[in-house]
Amino acid sequence: MSESNSNPVAAVARAAETASAGVSRAGLIGISVGVVAAGAAAGVAIERLTVGRAMRRRAREELDAAAPYGSLRGRPRTVAAPDGTELYVESDGTGWAGPVLVHPEEAPAKRGWFSRRRGDGSVDRSGLPGLLGGSGALVRASSRRSFGAPEARTAEPLTVIFCHGYCLSQDSWHFQRAALREGMRLVFWDQRSHGRSERSRSYLAGEPASIDQLGGDLKAVIDAVAPEGPIVLVGHSMGGMTIMALADQHPELFRERVAGVALVGTLASDWNSVTLGLPAVGAKLIKRMAPGVVRLLGRQVELVEATRRFGSDFAAVFYRRFSFGTKDVDPAVARFAEQLLDATPIDVVAEFYPAFGAHEKTAALAALSGIPTLVLAGTKDLLTPPEYSEAIAAALPEAELELVQDAGHLVMLERPETVDRRLAGLLQRAVEHAGAAPLPQAVRDIREDA
């Protein structure tokens, strides 16, 4: 008789040891993975480890072979970050032809000027119509008359730039890319050290990672891929923080060119107070231990990556727990999320984890004042709980706050139809704010499909 049969306690201990290999990776992915709560639901995890392992492995293999998630691709290029790190960027959508002719009945002339806002929040309309200077020129009047009906004019389409979260990649926007690519200008990029982007050169040279650095990366992407015309910035989790860092560094960009902002499942400050759904004592313990454990694991890359597969079942429990709000998520979507998270090496997890506690951008939200803004979060988000989105909305009274019932942190994968509709609504408000070219019918249909 084997030891596992004769000594159940030893068997459980070994299962727990195996599970801990999964926790070592899955337990520290923080804001996007949410697997820092080691020990939560451990009994359920151990049971899952010992039942049907082969069946689950076969199911994963079938899903991997059949699921199309993450397969959408655009036109690739690389953009150099300020420190030289090569960022992987894709331009997608069919709306890149250039300015379009807009008839008065499609967009009233009075909305045709993307006006400068003064620092006090008032509007400066003293400039010549359509001449904002430099790359801020958004609308060009073909001709204007002092009498009679307004004539047709040309207007730039919106360019929508998506910023993904920690331990994810641009592929996390799969559903939004599929829904919005017809007639739109879309830009997706992998943040430094993530996805197909190069490992951060400054970090490898000994400089700690920071959210401020990501804000500079986003500016480099904008300058390279969308140097002119109105832009809409969409950020999830760390991607939302990236947008806030950009607002802090370049408020003039938000005055002159940013026509809309979506902040999805993110926070402006106070990450250290997030309890991760744990009792206060447990949350404090995890937060106290996590930085040191992350640093340690980051120095043991080969060991952690070699043992990752042994803890995959245990990790999957935590991935689902902290990524989604309900248990009825499509298994293929859950598997896709698992693949995204597993693709992030442990040393990249260690690279960025300390940056979140230092993130404080509440004051930077002032740069978004007067700009159409969507603040969206799931009501069961354990990583950036909805009260943090409520705090952002409170700082931006004109923002639209959408709390998606029973959704978790990866709300754009769990409830894509809701996120798509809210984004389409934001894009419409951005068009009106900037006097941009009208949205394509396909996007208007999404907005109206409520």
N, C-alpha and C positions, 0 to 999 in steps of 0.2 A: 504494500500500500504506500502511495506517495506521501511525502510530508504534508502536502497541501490538503490531502484527505484526512490524515491522522491528526493534524494540528490546525484547526480552523483559525485560531488566533494568529498563528504564523502566516497563514495564507492571506488574511486580511491585512496584516502588517506589510507583507510584500506588495499587496495591491496598493496600499496607501503610499508605499515608497515609490512605486511606479507612477502613481498619480502625482506625486510631488515633482516628478520630472516634468509633467505637463504644467504644473503650477509655476515651476521655475521660469517657464516662458510665458504661459498664459496669465500668470498671476501678476504681471507687471507691465502690461501694455497700456494701462492708465486710461486716458480719456477716450480713445476710440475702441479699445478692446474691452475695457472694464473688467479685467480679470485680476484685480488686485485684492479681491476679498477671498484670499486663500482660506479654505476651511468651510465656507458657506456651502450648504447642501452636500457636504462631503460623503455622507452616507449614501445618498442617491447616486453620486458619481462612482463610488466603489462598486455599487450594485451593477451599474451600467458597464463597468470595466469587465465584469465577470460573466455577463450574459450577452450572448449573441454577437461577440466581437467579429467573427467571420462574416456574419450577415451584414453588419454595418459596413465592413470594409468593402464588400461587394456592392452595396448600395452606393457608397461614395464613388467607386470606380464607374458605375453606370451613370451617375449624375455628372461626373467629370467629363465623360465622353459625350453626353447629350446636351448639357446646359450651354446656351449661347451667351450667358452673361459675361461681360468683359470682352467680348469679341469685336465690338464696334471700334473702328479706327478712323482717324482723320489724316490730315496731311502733316507729317512729322517734321520737326526741326529742333535744333537746340538753341538755347539762349544762355549767354554767359551771365552769371550772377555777379554782383560787385566784387566778390573774392575770386572770380574765375570759375567757380563750380558750374558745370554744364547742366542746365535744367532741360528736361525733356518736355516738349510742348507739342500739342496737336491742334490744328485749326480744323473745325468741322462745320457742317451746315452748307446750305446752298445759296446763302445770301451775301457772298463776297464780291459781287460784280461791281459795286461802287454806289455812289449816290443815285437816288431814284427820284423820278418826277412825281410830285405830290400835288393833287388838285385840291382846291379849297374845300370841296365837300368831304374830302377824306381826312383832312387835318386843318381846322380853322387857322387862319393866318395869325390870329392873336396868340396862338400857342406856339408860334414859329420861332420864338427867341428863347434860347437857353440863357437866362439872365444871370449875371453875376450877383452873388449875395455878399453883402459886406460882412465884416467880422461880427457886427451886432445882430446879424440875422435879417436885416432889411435887404431890400432888393435894389440894385443899381441898374436902371434902365436908360442911363444917359448915353451909352455907346451906340454906334450905328447898328441897325438891325443886322444880325447875322455875322458881325465882325467882332468876334471875341478875342482875336489875336492869337498868333501861334497855332498850336495844335488844338486850341479850344474852339475853332470855327466849326460849328455843327450844322448850320443851316445857311444856304446861299439863296437869296432871293433872285429869281431870274430877271425880274423887273418889278418895281413898285410904282404905283400911281397915287396921286393925291385925291383922286376921285374915281368912282366906278368900282366894279367888283374886283377883288384881288385876283391876281393871275396865279397860274401854277408856279411852283417853286421846286427846287431840288433839295432833298434832305438826306442826311446820312442814316443808314440803318443802325440799330443798336448792335454793339458787340458785347456778348455775355461771356464773362470769364469765371470759370468754376475753380474753387480752391478746396482740395480735399482735406480730410482729417488725419490725425496721428495714426501711424501704422496702417494706413490705407494707401490708395493711389487714385489717379484720375478715373479708373474704372469703377470706382464706387458710385459715380454719377451715371451708371449705365442707363437707367430708365429715363432720366432727364435728357440725356443725349439722344436717345431714341425718339422721345416725344417732341423735342424742339428743333431737331436738325433741319427740317424742311423749311426753307426760306429764311433761316436765321444765320447769323454769324456767331459761332460758338468757339470758345478757346478752353482747352483743358490742359492742365500741366501737373507734373509730378513734383511735389515739394522736394527740396534737397534731401538726399539720402534715401528717398522713397521711390518706389516704382522703378521707372527707367532712368531717372535722373542720377547724376554722378554723386558719389559719396562726398559729403561736405569737405571741401579742401581746408577751410579754416579750422574745422573741428579736428581733422587729422593733423593739423599743425599745432594743436594744443589749445585752441580757443573754444570756450564753452558755447554750446548752441543756445540760441535765444529766439524768442518770437519777433523781436525787432529785426533780426536778420532776415526772417521770412518776409517781413513787410518790404524790405529792400529788394528781395527776390521778386516779389509781385510787381514792384515798380519796373524792374528790368523786363519782365514779361510784357507788361503793358507797352513800354517804350518800343519793344522790338516787334510785337505782333499787332498792336492796335494803337499806333501813335497818334491817330486823329479820330474824331467823332465821339459820340456819346457811348459810354460803357456802363454795363451793369455788373456788379461784383456779387458773386454767390459763394458763400463759405460755410463749410460744415465743421464744427468742433474746432480743431486747430486751424482750419482754414478760415473760420470766422475771426479768430484771433489775429491771423495774418492780415485780414482786411483792417482790423482795428489798428494794428501797428502801422499800416500804410496811412491810415487817416491821421495818426499822430505825427508821422514824419512829413506828410505832404497834404495838409488840409486844402491847399490851393487846388489840387487835383479834384477834390470833391466839390469845390465851388464851381469849377469850370467845366468838368467833363463827366463826372459820375452822375448818371441819371437814375440809378436805383441800386439798392443793396439788399441782399437776403442773408440773414444770419441764422443758420440752422443748427440747433443743438449745440450751443456754444455759451460762453460766459465772458464777461468783461474783467472779472477779477475774482479773488477769494477762492481759488481752486482748493486751497488747503482746508477749507471748511466743508467741502463736499464729503458726505458720510458714506457714499457708495451703497446706500440702503442698509448699512450695518448699524447696530447700536453705537452710541457715541463712543463708548470705551473701545470697542473693536475698531472703529474708524480711526481713532487717535493712534492706536497701536500700529495699524497698517501704515498710516501716513508716516509714523516715526521710523518704522523699519524699512519701508520701501526704498528710499533713496540709497541706503547702504547696500541693500540686496541687489538693486539694479546695477550699481557700480560693480559689485562683485561678479554678477552674471555677465556683464559687458566685457569683463576680462577673461571669461571662459567661453568664448564664442564656439569653438569647435566642440567642446564637451556638451554645451547646451543644445546646439543644433543636432549633434549626433543622437542625443537622447530624446529629442522632441517627438519623434514618431511613437515612442513608447507611451507617452502621455496624451496622445491625440484624443482618445475618448474622454478623458477627464477634462482636457482643454475645451472640447466641444460643448460640454455642459456650461462652462463659464462664458464662452463666446455667446451662446444663445441667451444666457441669463442677462448679460450686460449689454447685448446688442439689440435685443428685441423685447417688446413689452408683453407679447402673448405667445402661447405655444402653437398657434395655428399658422405659423409662417410656412410658406412653401419650402419644402425640404431642399429644393434646388437653390433657392435664394439663400437659405441658411448655410448651405455648403459653399456657395459663392463668397459669402462674408467670411467664412472660415478660411478659405483659400487666400483672400486678400490679407487677412490678419497674419496668417502663417507665413506669408511671403516676406514679412519684415524681419530681418535678422535681429538677434537679441542685442547686438551692439548698437543698432540704430534705436531700439527701444531705450537703451541706456543713454544714448546721446541726447534725446529730447526730453526725457521724463523730468529732469530738474527744472526745465524752463517754465513749466506750467505754474509752479508755486510763485514764480517771480512775475507772472503776467498781471499787469495792472493798467488797464486802458479805459477806465470809466470816463476820465476827462476827455479822452480822444473821441468819444461818441458825439461830442458837440459838433464835430465836423460833418456829421450825418444829418444835422438838423435841417429840415426843409426838403430833404431828399426822400423820395418814395422809398420806404424801408419795410421789409417783411421780417418779422422775428418769429421763428417757428421752432417748436420743440414737442417731443412726445411727453405725455403726462406720466409715463413710467420710465423716463430716462433716469438711470441711476448715476450716470457719469457727469452730465451737466443738467441737473434737475430743473424742472420747469420754472421754479422760482427765480432762477438766474436769468432766464429769458424774460420773465416778468420785470425784473430789475432793469434790463436793457430797455424794454418798452417804456418803462416809467421815465427813463432818462430821455426818451424820444417820443413825446406824447402824440406826434402825428404818425407814428409807425403803426403798422397792422400787426397785431399779436395773434398768432394761431397756435393753440395748444391741441395737438392731435391726440384724441382720447385713446388710451391704452397702447400707445406706440412707445418704443424704446429709443435708444441713442441713434441707431442706424435707421432713422425714420424714412429717409429717402429710398431705402430698399424695402422697408416693411410696409409703407403706405405710399407707394410711388404716385398713385392717381391723385391723392390729396396734395402732395408736394408739387406735382406737375401743374395742377389747377392754380394753386396759390402763386407759383412762379409766373404762370401766364398772366395772372391778374397784376402782379408786380410789373411785368414787362409792359403791360398796357399803360399803367400809371407812369412808367418811365418814358414811354413815347410821348405822352401828353406833357410831361414835365420838361422834356428836352426839345420838343418840336421835331422829333425824329421821324423817320419814315414809318408808315403804318406797319403793324405786325402782319405777317402772312396769315392767310385764312386758316391754315392748319393750327396755328397757335391760338388764334381767336376762338376756334372751335373747342380747344382744350379748356379755355377760360369759361366758356359758356356751358360746358358739359358738367354742370354741378348737380 
